[in-house]
Amino acid sequence: MSIFENLCVADEKEVQDFISNVAKNIKRIRQEKGITQLALALMIGQRSATFYANAENSAKNRRFNLEHIYKIAKALDVDVKEFFD
């Protein structure tokens, strides 16, 4: 057993739950604003909705990075903090 084995502050499930919660909040706010996945994907610089849809639904191990989250907040005209509640 390595002395470094138990140093991780969050296990994989906890991290996955956090990422999923952020994606769900983004999806909820997008839907409240009446914006399609394709429209928002294009607004943040994605060429199609495929990556965006997978990230929003936590599918195929896709996830939003900080740049995406910042651009999504600007596109939806919300404070980025709303995604983390």
PDB file of N, CA, C and O in Angstrom:
ATOM      1  N   MET A   1       0.849  -1.183   0.000  1.00  0.00           N
ATOM      2  CA  MET A   1       0.000   0.000   0.000  1.00  0.00           C
ATOM      3  C   MET A   1       0.890   1.241   0.000  1.00  0.00           C
ATOM      4  O   MET A   1       1.783   1.379   0.837  1.00  0.00           O
ATOM      5  N   SER A   2       0.640   2.120  -0.929  1.00  0.00           N
ATOM      6  CA  SER A   2       1.411   3.354  -1.051  1.00  0.00           C
ATOM      7  C   SER A   2       0.910   4.396  -0.058  1.00  0.00           C
ATOM      8  O   SER A   2      -0.275   4.434   0.275  1.00  0.00           O
ATOM      9  N   ILE A   3       1.828   5.240   0.410  1.00  0.00           N
ATOM     10  CA  ILE A   3       1.416   6.310   1.317  1.00  0.00           C
ATOM     11  C   ILE A   3       0.577   7.362   0.579  1.00  0.00           C
ATOM     12  O   ILE A   3      -0.103   8.169   1.214  1.00  0.00           O
ATOM     13  N   PHE A   4       0.623   7.353  -0.731  1.00  0.00           N
ATOM     14  CA  PHE A   4      -0.118   8.318  -1.528  1.00  0.00           C
ATOM     15  C   PHE A   4      -1.514   7.821  -1.913  1.00  0.00           C
ATOM     16  O   PHE A   4      -2.291   8.573  -2.502  1.00  0.00           O
ATOM     17  N   GLU A   5      -1.837   6.589  -1.595  1.00  0.00           N
ATOM     18  CA  GLU A   5      -3.078   5.975  -2.033  1.00  0.00           C
ATOM     19  C   GLU A   5      -4.325   6.687  -1.508  1.00  0.00           C
ATOM     20  O   GLU A   5      -5.315   6.795  -2.231  1.00  0.00           O
ATOM     21  N   ASN A   6      -4.298   7.163  -0.297  1.00  0.00           N
ATOM     22  CA  ASN A   6      -5.489   7.754   0.301  1.00  0.00           C
ATOM     23  C   ASN A   6      -5.458   9.276   0.340  1.00  0.00           C
ATOM     24  O   ASN A   6      -6.172   9.884   1.138  1.00  0.00           O
ATOM     25  N   LEU A   7      -4.650   9.898  -0.500  1.00  0.00           N
ATOM     26  CA  LEU A   7      -4.531  11.351  -0.491  1.00  0.00           C
ATOM     27  C   LEU A   7      -5.569  12.054  -1.357  1.00  0.00           C
ATOM     28  O   LEU A   7      -5.731  13.269  -1.240  1.00  0.00           O
ATOM     29  N   CYS A   8      -6.260  11.348  -2.200  1.00  0.00           N
ATOM     30  CA  CYS A   8      -7.244  11.956  -3.077  1.00  0.00           C
ATOM     31  C   CYS A   8      -8.404  12.506  -2.253  1.00  0.00           C
ATOM     32  O   CYS A   8      -8.943  11.815  -1.389  1.00  0.00           O
ATOM     33  N   VAL A   9      -8.784  13.752  -2.527  1.00  0.00           N
ATOM     34  CA  VAL A   9      -9.826  14.408  -1.728  1.00  0.00           C
ATOM     35  C   VAL A   9     -11.236  14.086  -2.213  1.00  0.00           C
ATOM     36  O   VAL A   9     -12.202  14.369  -1.504  1.00  0.00           O
ATOM     37  N   ALA A  10     -11.378  13.503  -3.395  1.00  0.00           N
ATOM     38  CA  ALA A  10     -12.696  13.154  -3.919  1.00  0.00           C
ATOM     39  C   ALA A  10     -12.589  11.880  -4.736  1.00  0.00           C
ATOM     40  O   ALA A  10     -11.684  11.729  -5.557  1.00  0.00           O
ATOM     41  N   ASP A  11     -13.522  10.965  -4.505  1.00  0.00           N
ATOM     42  CA  ASP A  11     -13.481   9.726  -5.279  1.00  0.00           C
ATOM     43  C   ASP A  11     -14.159   9.942  -6.639  1.00  0.00           C
ATOM     44  O   ASP A  11     -14.803  10.966  -6.868  1.00  0.00           O
ATOM     45  N   GLU A  12     -14.005   8.980  -7.517  1.00  0.00           N
ATOM     46  CA  GLU A  12     -14.487   9.102  -8.893  1.00  0.00           C
ATOM     47  C   GLU A  12     -15.998   9.331  -8.959  1.00  0.00           C
ATOM     48  O   GLU A  12     -16.461  10.125  -9.777  1.00  0.00           O
ATOM     49  N   LYS A  13     -16.765   8.656  -8.121  1.00  0.00           N
ATOM     50  CA  LYS A  13     -18.217   8.835  -8.119  1.00  0.00           C
ATOM     51  C   LYS A  13     -18.599  10.247  -7.706  1.00  0.00           C
ATOM     52  O   LYS A  13     -19.503  10.839  -8.294  1.00  0.00           O
ATOM     53  N   GLU A  14     -17.932  10.785  -6.718  1.00  0.00           N
ATOM     54  CA  GLU A  14     -18.213  12.149  -6.262  1.00  0.00           C
ATOM     55  C   GLU A  14     -17.938  13.163  -7.381  1.00  0.00           C
ATOM     56  O   GLU A  14     -18.724  14.087  -7.594  1.00  0.00           O
ATOM     57  N   VAL A  15     -16.838  12.987  -8.080  1.00  0.00           N
ATOM     58  CA  VAL A  15     -16.487  13.875  -9.186  1.00  0.00           C
ATOM     59  C   VAL A  15     -17.510  13.738 -10.308  1.00  0.00           C
ATOM     60  O   VAL A  15     -17.957  14.742 -10.863  1.00  0.00           O
ATOM     61  N   GLN A  16     -17.880  12.518 -10.643  1.00  0.00           N
ATOM     62  CA  GLN A  16     -18.860  12.282 -11.695  1.00  0.00           C
ATOM     63  C   GLN A  16     -20.205  12.901 -11.335  1.00  0.00           C
ATOM     64  O   GLN A  16     -20.867  13.480 -12.196  1.00  0.00           O
ATOM     65  N   ASP A  17     -20.617  12.786 -10.076  1.00  0.00           N
ATOM     66  CA  ASP A  17     -21.875  13.386  -9.617  1.00  0.00           C
ATOM     67  C   ASP A  17     -21.831  14.909  -9.751  1.00  0.00           C
ATOM     68  O   ASP A  17     -22.821  15.522 -10.150  1.00  0.00           O
ATOM     69  N   PHE A  18     -20.693  15.524  -9.421  1.00  0.00           N
ATOM     70  CA  PHE A  18     -20.527  16.970  -9.551  1.00  0.00           C
ATOM     71  C   PHE A  18     -20.659  17.399 -11.005  1.00  0.00           C
ATOM     72  O   PHE A  18     -21.391  18.340 -11.314  1.00  0.00           O
ATOM     73  N   ILE A  19     -19.956  16.714 -11.896  1.00  0.00           N
ATOM     74  CA  ILE A  19     -19.991  17.034 -13.325  1.00  0.00           C
ATOM     75  C   ILE A  19     -21.409  16.866 -13.872  1.00  0.00           C
ATOM     76  O   ILE A  19     -21.882  17.694 -14.651  1.00  0.00           O
ATOM     77  N   SER A  20     -22.073  15.805 -13.467  1.00  0.00           N
ATOM     78  CA  SER A  20     -23.440  15.552 -13.908  1.00  0.00           C
ATOM     79  C   SER A  20     -24.391  16.645 -13.416  1.00  0.00           C
ATOM     80  O   SER A  20     -25.279  17.067 -14.157  1.00  0.00           O
ATOM     81  N   ASN A  21     -24.215  17.101 -12.191  1.00  0.00           N
ATOM     82  CA  ASN A  21     -25.068  18.151 -11.639  1.00  0.00           C
ATOM     83  C   ASN A  21     -24.887  19.460 -12.408  1.00  0.00           C
ATOM     84  O   ASN A  21     -25.868  20.142 -12.706  1.00  0.00           O
ATOM     85  N   VAL A  22     -23.658  19.811 -12.727  1.00  0.00           N
ATOM     86  CA  VAL A  22     -23.394  21.024 -13.511  1.00  0.00           C
ATOM     87  C   VAL A  22     -24.071  20.905 -14.882  1.00  0.00           C
ATOM     88  O   VAL A  22     -24.719  21.848 -15.334  1.00  0.00           O
ATOM     89  N   ALA A  23     -23.926  19.763 -15.536  1.00  0.00           N
ATOM     90  CA  ALA A  23     -24.533  19.552 -16.853  1.00  0.00           C
ATOM     91  C   ALA A  23     -26.056  19.639 -16.774  1.00  0.00           C
ATOM     92  O   ALA A  23     -26.692  20.209 -17.661  1.00  0.00           O
ATOM     93  N   LYS A  24     -26.639  19.080 -15.721  1.00  0.00           N
ATOM     94  CA  LYS A  24     -28.101  19.147 -15.559  1.00  0.00           C
ATOM     95  C   LYS A  24     -28.565  20.583 -15.369  1.00  0.00           C
ATOM     96  O   LYS A  24     -29.601  20.977 -15.905  1.00  0.00           O
ATOM     97  N   ASN A  25     -27.807  21.366 -14.612  1.00  0.00           N
ATOM     98  CA  ASN A  25     -28.173  22.770 -14.425  1.00  0.00           C
ATOM     99  C   ASN A  25     -28.077  23.547 -15.726  1.00  0.00           C
ATOM    100  O   ASN A  25     -28.933  24.384 -16.016  1.00  0.00           O
ATOM    101  N   ILE A  26     -27.044  23.278 -16.509  1.00  0.00           N
ATOM    102  CA  ILE A  26     -26.903  23.923 -17.815  1.00  0.00           C
ATOM    103  C   ILE A  26     -28.097  23.558 -18.696  1.00  0.00           C
ATOM    104  O   ILE A  26     -28.690  24.426 -19.337  1.00  0.00           O
ATOM    105  N   LYS A  27     -28.444  22.279 -18.724  1.00  0.00           N
ATOM    106  CA  LYS A  27     -29.573  21.821 -19.536  1.00  0.00           C
ATOM    107  C   LYS A  27     -30.876  22.482 -19.098  1.00  0.00           C
ATOM    108  O   LYS A  27     -31.650  22.942 -19.937  1.00  0.00           O
ATOM    109  N   ARG A  28     -31.120  22.533 -17.809  1.00  0.00           N
ATOM    110  CA  ARG A  28     -32.344  23.134 -17.276  1.00  0.00           C
ATOM    111  C   ARG A  28     -32.450  24.603 -17.678  1.00  0.00           C
ATOM    112  O   ARG A  28     -33.500  25.048 -18.143  1.00  0.00           O
ATOM    113  N   ILE A  29     -31.375  25.347 -17.502  1.00  0.00           N
ATOM    114  CA  ILE A  29     -31.388  26.773 -17.828  1.00  0.00           C
ATOM    115  C   ILE A  29     -31.539  26.982 -19.335  1.00  0.00           C
ATOM    116  O   ILE A  29     -32.260  27.881 -19.770  1.00  0.00           O
ATOM    117  N   ARG A  30     -30.869  26.163 -20.122  1.00  0.00           N
ATOM    118  CA  ARG A  30     -30.996  26.254 -21.591  1.00  0.00           C
ATOM    119  C   ARG A  30     -32.439  26.039 -22.005  1.00  0.00           C
ATOM    120  O   ARG A  30     -32.972  26.783 -22.828  1.00  0.00           O
ATOM    121  N   GLN A  31     -33.075  25.017 -21.434  1.00  0.00           N
ATOM    122  CA  GLN A  31     -34.458  24.724 -21.778  1.00  0.00           C
ATOM    123  C   GLN A  31     -35.396  25.838 -21.307  1.00  0.00           C
ATOM    124  O   GLN A  31     -36.337  26.194 -22.017  1.00  0.00           O
ATOM    125  N   GLU A  32     -35.148  26.388 -20.120  1.00  0.00           N
ATOM    126  CA  GLU A  32     -35.953  27.505 -19.632  1.00  0.00           C
ATOM    127  C   GLU A  32     -35.881  28.705 -20.568  1.00  0.00           C
ATOM    128  O   GLU A  32     -36.853  29.444 -20.724  1.00  0.00           O
ATOM    129  N   LYS A  33     -34.714  28.890 -21.191  1.00  0.00           N
ATOM    130  CA  LYS A  33     -34.505  30.012 -22.107  1.00  0.00           C
ATOM    131  C   LYS A  33     -35.022  29.708 -23.523  1.00  0.00           C
ATOM    132  O   LYS A  33     -35.042  30.589 -24.382  1.00  0.00           O
ATOM    133  N   GLY A  34     -35.439  28.459 -23.758  1.00  0.00           N
ATOM    134  CA  GLY A  34     -35.978  28.079 -25.063  1.00  0.00           C
ATOM    135  C   GLY A  34     -34.943  28.000 -26.166  1.00  0.00           C
ATOM    136  O   GLY A  34     -35.248  28.271 -27.328  1.00  0.00           O
ATOM    137  N   ILE A  35     -33.716  27.631 -25.813  1.00  0.00           N
ATOM    138  CA  ILE A  35     -32.623  27.540 -26.790  1.00  0.00           C
ATOM    139  C   ILE A  35     -32.329  26.072 -27.068  1.00  0.00           C
ATOM    140  O   ILE A  35     -32.233  25.267 -26.141  1.00  0.00           O
ATOM    141  N   THR A  36     -32.186  25.725 -28.335  1.00  0.00           N
ATOM    142  CA  THR A  36     -31.888  24.337 -28.691  1.00  0.00           C
ATOM    143  C   THR A  36     -30.423  24.006 -28.407  1.00  0.00           C
ATOM    144  O   THR A  36     -29.581  24.893 -28.258  1.00  0.00           O
ATOM    145  N   GLN A  37     -30.150  22.722 -28.338  1.00  0.00           N
ATOM    146  CA  GLN A  37     -28.761  22.283 -28.170  1.00  0.00           C
ATOM    147  C   GLN A  37     -27.909  22.755 -29.336  1.00  0.00           C
ATOM    148  O   GLN A  37     -26.785  23.215 -29.136  1.00  0.00           O
ATOM    149  N   LEU A  38     -28.429  22.645 -30.543  1.00  0.00           N
ATOM    150  CA  LEU A  38     -27.662  23.060 -31.718  1.00  0.00           C
ATOM    151  C   LEU A  38     -27.362  24.557 -31.669  1.00  0.00           C
ATOM    152  O   LEU A  38     -26.230  24.970 -31.921  1.00  0.00           O
ATOM    153  N   ALA A  39     -28.354  25.359 -31.351  1.00  0.00           N
ATOM    154  CA  ALA A  39     -28.142  26.805 -31.294  1.00  0.00           C
ATOM    155  C   ALA A  39     -27.072  27.153 -30.263  1.00  0.00           C
ATOM    156  O   ALA A  39     -26.183  27.958 -30.538  1.00  0.00           O
ATOM    157  N   LEU A  40     -27.153  26.551 -29.080  1.00  0.00           N
ATOM    158  CA  LEU A  40     -26.175  26.854 -28.037  1.00  0.00           C
ATOM    159  C   LEU A  40     -24.800  26.319 -28.412  1.00  0.00           C
ATOM    160  O   LEU A  40     -23.788  26.971 -28.157  1.00  0.00           O
ATOM    161  N   ALA A  41     -24.761  25.142 -29.012  1.00  0.00           N
ATOM    162  CA  ALA A  41     -23.470  24.592 -29.463  1.00  0.00           C
ATOM    163  C   ALA A  41     -22.794  25.564 -30.428  1.00  0.00           C
ATOM    164  O   ALA A  41     -21.602  25.843 -30.297  1.00  0.00           O
ATOM    165  N   LEU A  42     -23.540  26.072 -31.379  1.00  0.00           N
ATOM    166  CA  LEU A  42     -22.979  27.022 -32.346  1.00  0.00           C
ATOM    167  C   LEU A  42     -22.552  28.315 -31.661  1.00  0.00           C
ATOM    168  O   LEU A  42     -21.535  28.902 -32.032  1.00  0.00           O
ATOM    169  N   MET A  43     -23.317  28.768 -30.663  1.00  0.00           N
ATOM    170  CA  MET A  43     -22.996  30.001 -29.950  1.00  0.00           C
ATOM    171  C   MET A  43     -21.681  29.901 -29.180  1.00  0.00           C
ATOM    172  O   MET A  43     -21.010  30.909 -28.958  1.00  0.00           O
ATOM    173  N   ILE A  44     -21.310  28.676 -28.771  1.00  0.00           N
ATOM    174  CA  ILE A  44     -20.068  28.513 -28.013  1.00  0.00           C
ATOM    175  C   ILE A  44     -18.914  28.021 -28.881  1.00  0.00           C
ATOM    176  O   ILE A  44     -17.838  27.693 -28.382  1.00  0.00           O
ATOM    177  N   GLY A  45     -19.160  27.977 -30.198  1.00  0.00           N
ATOM    178  CA  GLY A  45     -18.070  27.642 -31.111  1.00  0.00           C
ATOM    179  C   GLY A  45     -17.965  26.187 -31.519  1.00  0.00           C
ATOM    180  O   GLY A  45     -16.975  25.791 -32.135  1.00  0.00           O
ATOM    181  N   GLN A  46     -18.961  25.384 -31.191  1.00  0.00           N
ATOM    182  CA  GLN A  46     -18.964  23.990 -31.633  1.00  0.00           C
ATOM    183  C   GLN A  46     -19.596  23.929 -33.014  1.00  0.00           C
ATOM    184  O   GLN A  46     -20.511  24.698 -33.306  1.00  0.00           O
ATOM    185  N   ARG A  47     -19.131  23.038 -33.857  1.00  0.00           N
ATOM    186  CA  ARG A  47     -19.635  22.966 -35.229  1.00  0.00           C
ATOM    187  C   ARG A  47     -20.924  22.162 -35.351  1.00  0.00           C
ATOM    188  O   ARG A  47     -21.646  22.284 -36.340  1.00  0.00           O
ATOM    189  N   SER A  48     -21.209  21.345 -34.346  1.00  0.00           N
ATOM    190  CA  SER A  48     -22.440  20.553 -34.369  1.00  0.00           C
ATOM    191  C   SER A  48     -22.924  20.354 -32.934  1.00  0.00           C
ATOM    192  O   SER A  48     -22.245  20.715 -31.973  1.00  0.00           O
ATOM    193  N   ALA A  49     -24.083  19.786 -32.820  1.00  0.00           N
ATOM    194  CA  ALA A  49     -24.656  19.569 -31.493  1.00  0.00           C
ATOM    195  C   ALA A  49     -24.176  18.272 -30.855  1.00  0.00           C
ATOM    196  O   ALA A  49     -24.484  18.022 -29.690  1.00  0.00           O
ATOM    197  N   THR A  50     -23.441  17.446 -31.572  1.00  0.00           N
ATOM    198  CA  THR A  50     -23.064  16.127 -31.060  1.00  0.00           C
ATOM    199  C   THR A  50     -22.249  16.218 -29.777  1.00  0.00           C
ATOM    200  O   THR A  50     -22.634  15.636 -28.763  1.00  0.00           O
ATOM    201  N   PHE A  51     -21.136  16.934 -29.803  1.00  0.00           N
ATOM    202  CA  PHE A  51     -20.336  17.076 -28.577  1.00  0.00           C
ATOM    203  C   PHE A  51     -21.170  17.714 -27.484  1.00  0.00           C
ATOM    204  O   PHE A  51     -21.186  17.240 -26.348  1.00  0.00           O
ATOM    205  N   TYR A  52     -21.865  18.791 -27.829  1.00  0.00           N
ATOM    206  CA  TYR A  52     -22.648  19.521 -26.838  1.00  0.00           C
ATOM    207  C   TYR A  52     -23.684  18.599 -26.181  1.00  0.00           C
ATOM    208  O   TYR A  52     -23.793  18.565 -24.956  1.00  0.00           O
ATOM    209  N   ALA A  53     -24.434  17.861 -26.984  1.00  0.00           N
ATOM    210  CA  ALA A  53     -25.469  16.968 -26.452  1.00  0.00           C
ATOM    211  C   ALA A  53     -24.859  15.913 -25.534  1.00  0.00           C
ATOM    212  O   ALA A  53     -25.412  15.622 -24.473  1.00  0.00           O
ATOM    213  N   ASN A  54     -23.735  15.344 -25.929  1.00  0.00           N
ATOM    214  CA  ASN A  54     -23.077  14.336 -25.095  1.00  0.00           C
ATOM    215  C   ASN A  54     -22.604  14.931 -23.777  1.00  0.00           C
ATOM    216  O   ASN A  54     -22.740  14.294 -22.733  1.00  0.00           O
ATOM    217  N   ALA A  55     -22.055  16.130 -23.805  1.00  0.00           N
ATOM    218  CA  ALA A  55     -21.586  16.774 -22.574  1.00  0.00           C
ATOM    219  C   ALA A  55     -22.760  17.126 -21.677  1.00  0.00           C
ATOM    220  O   ALA A  55     -22.701  16.919 -20.465  1.00  0.00           O
ATOM    221  N   GLU A  56     -23.818  17.653 -22.257  1.00  0.00           N
ATOM    222  CA  GLU A  56     -24.980  18.053 -21.473  1.00  0.00           C
ATOM    223  C   GLU A  56     -25.662  16.847 -20.827  1.00  0.00           C
ATOM    224  O   GLU A  56     -26.236  16.963 -19.745  1.00  0.00           O
ATOM    225  N   ASN A  57     -25.600  15.704 -21.482  1.00  0.00           N
ATOM    226  CA  ASN A  57     -26.241  14.489 -20.965  1.00  0.00           C
ATOM    227  C   ASN A  57     -25.257  13.533 -20.296  1.00  0.00           C
ATOM    228  O   ASN A  57     -25.608  12.397 -19.978  1.00  0.00           O
ATOM    229  N   SER A  58     -24.031  13.993 -20.085  1.00  0.00           N
ATOM    230  CA  SER A  58     -22.980  13.182 -19.463  1.00  0.00           C
ATOM    231  C   SER A  58     -22.836  11.830 -20.159  1.00  0.00           C
ATOM    232  O   SER A  58     -22.733  10.794 -19.502  1.00  0.00           O
ATOM    233  N   ALA A  59     -22.829  11.847 -21.465  1.00  0.00           N
ATOM    234  CA  ALA A  59     -22.727  10.627 -22.265  1.00  0.00           C
ATOM    235  C   ALA A  59     -21.343  10.527 -22.905  1.00  0.00           C
ATOM    236  O   ALA A  59     -20.665  11.531 -23.125  1.00  0.00           O
ATOM    237  N   LYS A  60     -20.951   9.310 -23.191  1.00  0.00           N
ATOM    238  CA  LYS A  60     -19.700   9.018 -23.901  1.00  0.00           C
ATOM    239  C   LYS A  60     -18.485   9.716 -23.281  1.00  0.00           C
ATOM    240  O   LYS A  60     -17.549  10.097 -23.985  1.00  0.00           O
ATOM    241  N   ASN A  61     -18.512   9.874 -21.974  1.00  0.00           N
ATOM    242  CA  ASN A  61     -17.408  10.478 -21.223  1.00  0.00           C
ATOM    243  C   ASN A  61     -17.056  11.883 -21.721  1.00  0.00           C
ATOM    244  O   ASN A  61     -15.904  12.307 -21.632  1.00  0.00           O
ATOM    245  N   ARG A  62     -18.044  12.595 -22.239  1.00  0.00           N
ATOM    246  CA  ARG A  62     -17.849  13.979 -22.668  1.00  0.00           C
ATOM    247  C   ARG A  62     -18.239  14.901 -21.522  1.00  0.00           C
ATOM    248  O   ARG A  62     -19.165  14.610 -20.765  1.00  0.00           O
ATOM    249  N   ARG A  63     -17.527  16.012 -21.401  1.00  0.00           N
ATOM    250  CA  ARG A  63     -17.851  16.985 -20.365  1.00  0.00           C
ATOM    251  C   ARG A  63     -17.439  18.374 -20.804  1.00  0.00           C
ATOM    252  O   ARG A  63     -16.543  18.558 -21.628  1.00  0.00           O
ATOM    253  N   PHE A  64     -18.125  19.345 -20.225  1.00  0.00           N
ATOM    254  CA  PHE A  64     -17.791  20.736 -20.490  1.00  0.00           C
ATOM    255  C   PHE A  64     -16.517  21.105 -19.753  1.00  0.00           C
ATOM    256  O   PHE A  64     -16.310  20.683 -18.615  1.00  0.00           O
ATOM    257  N   ASN A  65     -15.656  21.898 -20.401  1.00  0.00           N
ATOM    258  CA  ASN A  65     -14.483  22.430 -19.710  1.00  0.00           C
ATOM    259  C   ASN A  65     -14.805  23.861 -19.266  1.00  0.00           C
ATOM    260  O   ASN A  65     -15.904  24.354 -19.517  1.00  0.00           O
ATOM    261  N   LEU A  66     -13.873  24.511 -18.623  1.00  0.00           N
ATOM    262  CA  LEU A  66     -14.127  25.858 -18.108  1.00  0.00           C
ATOM    263  C   LEU A  66     -14.445  26.853 -19.220  1.00  0.00           C
ATOM    264  O   LEU A  66     -15.295  27.726 -19.046  1.00  0.00           O
ATOM    265  N   GLU A  67     -13.781  26.731 -20.342  1.00  0.00           N
ATOM    266  CA  GLU A  67     -14.061  27.628 -21.464  1.00  0.00           C
ATOM    267  C   GLU A  67     -15.502  27.455 -21.935  1.00  0.00           C
ATOM    268  O   GLU A  67     -16.204  28.437 -22.179  1.00  0.00           O
ATOM    269  N   HIS A  68     -15.940  26.202 -22.062  1.00  0.00           N
ATOM    270  CA  HIS A  68     -17.321  25.944 -22.465  1.00  0.00           C
ATOM    271  C   HIS A  68     -18.290  26.569 -21.466  1.00  0.00           C
ATOM    272  O   HIS A  68     -19.243  27.245 -21.854  1.00  0.00           O
ATOM    273  N   ILE A  69     -18.043  26.339 -20.185  1.00  0.00           N
ATOM    274  CA  ILE A  69     -18.948  26.827 -19.143  1.00  0.00           C
ATOM    275  C   ILE A  69     -19.025  28.351 -19.170  1.00  0.00           C
ATOM    276  O   ILE A  69     -20.104  28.923 -19.017  1.00  0.00           O
ATOM    277  N   TYR A  70     -17.894  29.001 -19.362  1.00  0.00           N
ATOM    278  CA  TYR A  70     -17.874  30.462 -19.444  1.00  0.00           C
ATOM    279  C   TYR A  70     -18.703  30.941 -20.641  1.00  0.00           C
ATOM    280  O   TYR A  70     -19.524  31.848 -20.506  1.00  0.00           O
ATOM    281  N   LYS A  71     -18.486  30.336 -21.804  1.00  0.00           N
ATOM    282  CA  LYS A  71     -19.206  30.734 -23.013  1.00  0.00           C
ATOM    283  C   LYS A  71     -20.700  30.432 -22.897  1.00  0.00           C
ATOM    284  O   LYS A  71     -21.528  31.218 -23.357  1.00  0.00           O
ATOM    285  N   ILE A  72     -21.046  29.309 -22.290  1.00  0.00           N
ATOM    286  CA  ILE A  72     -22.453  28.957 -22.103  1.00  0.00           C
ATOM    287  C   ILE A  72     -23.135  29.981 -21.201  1.00  0.00           C
ATOM    288  O   ILE A  72     -24.255  30.406 -21.483  1.00  0.00           O
ATOM    289  N   ALA A  73     -22.474  30.373 -20.131  1.00  0.00           N
ATOM    290  CA  ALA A  73     -23.042  31.383 -19.222  1.00  0.00           C
ATOM    291  C   ALA A  73     -23.290  32.685 -19.978  1.00  0.00           C
ATOM    292  O   ALA A  73     -24.339  33.306 -19.810  1.00  0.00           O
ATOM    293  N   LYS A  74     -22.339  33.101 -20.806  1.00  0.00           N
ATOM    294  CA  LYS A  74     -22.514  34.338 -21.584  1.00  0.00           C
ATOM    295  C   LYS A  74     -23.655  34.184 -22.588  1.00  0.00           C
ATOM    296  O   LYS A  74     -24.469  35.093 -22.749  1.00  0.00           O
ATOM    297  N   ALA A  75     -23.713  33.048 -23.256  1.00  0.00           N
ATOM    298  CA  ALA A  75     -24.756  32.818 -24.253  1.00  0.00           C
ATOM    299  C   ALA A  75     -26.147  32.782 -23.624  1.00  0.00           C
ATOM    300  O   ALA A  75     -27.120  33.247 -24.219  1.00  0.00           O
ATOM    301  N   LEU A  76     -26.230  32.226 -22.417  1.00  0.00           N
ATOM    302  CA  LEU A  76     -27.522  32.133 -21.730  1.00  0.00           C
ATOM    303  C   LEU A  76     -27.819  33.367 -20.888  1.00  0.00           C
ATOM    304  O   LEU A  76     -28.896  33.482 -20.303  1.00  0.00           O
ATOM    305  N   ASP A  77     -26.865  34.284 -20.828  1.00  0.00           N
ATOM    306  CA  ASP A  77     -27.004  35.520 -20.062  1.00  0.00           C
ATOM    307  C   ASP A  77     -27.311  35.228 -18.585  1.00  0.00           C
ATOM    308  O   ASP A  77     -28.245  35.780 -18.003  1.00  0.00           O
ATOM    309  N   VAL A  78     -26.492  34.340 -18.002  1.00  0.00           N
ATOM    310  CA  VAL A  78     -26.611  34.020 -16.579  1.00  0.00           C
ATOM    311  C   VAL A  78     -25.234  34.083 -15.935  1.00  0.00           C
ATOM    312  O   VAL A  78     -24.211  34.005 -16.616  1.00  0.00           O
ATOM    313  N   ASP A  79     -25.222  34.225 -14.630  1.00  0.00           N
ATOM    314  CA  ASP A  79     -23.959  34.173 -13.888  1.00  0.00           C
ATOM    315  C   ASP A  79     -23.508  32.715 -13.840  1.00  0.00           C
ATOM    316  O   ASP A  79     -24.310  31.825 -13.558  1.00  0.00           O
ATOM    317  N   VAL A  80     -22.259  32.476 -14.107  1.00  0.00           N
ATOM    318  CA  VAL A  80     -21.720  31.124 -14.141  1.00  0.00           C
ATOM    319  C   VAL A  80     -21.997  30.365 -12.839  1.00  0.00           C
ATOM    320  O   VAL A  80     -22.049  29.135 -12.836  1.00  0.00           O
ATOM    321  N   LYS A  81     -22.171  31.088 -11.750  1.00  0.00           N
ATOM    322  CA  LYS A  81     -22.457  30.445 -10.457  1.00  0.00           C
ATOM    323  C   LYS A  81     -23.741  29.638 -10.477  1.00  0.00           C
ATOM    324  O   LYS A  81     -23.887  28.682  -9.714  1.00  0.00           O
ATOM    325  N   GLU A  82     -24.676  30.015 -11.346  1.00  0.00           N
ATOM    326  CA  GLU A  82     -25.950  29.295 -11.414  1.00  0.00           C
ATOM    327  C   GLU A  82     -25.790  27.837 -11.815  1.00  0.00           C
ATOM    328  O   GLU A  82     -26.640  27.009 -11.489  1.00  0.00           O
ATOM    329  N   PHE A  83     -24.728  27.519 -12.505  1.00  0.00           N
ATOM    330  CA  PHE A  83     -24.492  26.136 -12.927  1.00  0.00           C
ATOM    331  C   PHE A  83     -24.035  25.263 -11.764  1.00  0.00           C
ATOM    332  O   PHE A  83     -24.124  24.037 -11.834  1.00  0.00           O
ATOM    333  N   PHE A  84     -23.550  25.886 -10.702  1.00  0.00           N
ATOM    334  CA  PHE A  84     -22.951  25.138  -9.594  1.00  0.00           C
ATOM    335  C   PHE A  84     -23.855  25.032  -8.376  1.00  0.00           C
ATOM    336  O   PHE A  84     -23.446  24.478  -7.355  1.00  0.00           O
ATOM    337  N   ASP A  85     -25.073  25.549  -8.460  1.00  0.00           N
ATOM    338  CA  ASP A  85     -26.014  25.459  -7.328  1.00  0.00           C
ATOM    339  C   ASP A  85     -26.644  24.090  -7.257  1.00  0.00           C
ATOM    340  O   ASP A  85     -27.459  23.830  -6.372  1.00  0.00           O
TER     341      ASP A  85
END
